[in-house]
């Protein structure tokens, strides 16, 4: 039964857990705030099912990593903690150290399982096949004076994890989680076109008038009686000539009108954004917890 690191089996495993990551969670003794270590990795089988948590036990045993079967753990996502069920320092001392450079095979797993199956230390110096707790089917009396439970015999060719649900099945009774949901309003804005403003030009005509002062010449003929009227002129002074004409040029001014274009005004077109608040309302739902436990002690905690 091959085991794989979680990241090797599914690089996007965080998406499967809603963005949560079990790696990095603190591991604590069940029912206490005593920290054992930290989850450094997870081993899964070929179907992707969790089988072991790799726990760095630096808080208990410096520099030692061990395997914690998932059935002996309780994940509390509300507090980002993993609780090791029934874990003792004695068990931690007797667990074989996990080396990620070595293959986790059946023999190694049996050494791990042997520690969790029995409350007494396993003699790691003895050959694996001779370890009585791993293969014996009858009860035995330990050196500490109490009797360990009978352990059935297992065979490497027929063993499967389902045979030991206490080690490899998540204890649903201890892992029940009830999520309460509520709806909330999420306000978004959508930009839409409400119209179009066009600014252009057109030509209008009108009749313009302008006053232009002009000059006109005219001939004025005046007849006057000279002071020496009636005086006799000397012979030859009077010169009678036929057809004598006086010529006078007459001029007048006429208005000369032309048009020229000038800049009257300049029009600038721009947009301004006005801020406004629009009130919107909608009915939202929220789930509340109903606890029905008549005359039973209930300890309700907020974390």
Secondary structure by P-SEA (a helix, b strand, c coil): ccccccccccccccccccccccccbbbbcccccccccccccccccccccccccccccccccccbbbbbccccccccccccbbbbccccaaaaaacccccccccccaaaaaaaaaaaaccccccccccccccccccccbbbbcccccccccccccccccccccccccccccccccbbbbbbbbbbbbbbbbbbbcbbbbbbbbbbbbbbbbbbbbbbbbbbbbbbbccccccccccccbbbbcbbbbbbbbbbbbbbbbbbbbbcbbbbbbbbbbbbbbbbbbbbbbbbbbbbbccbbbbbbcc
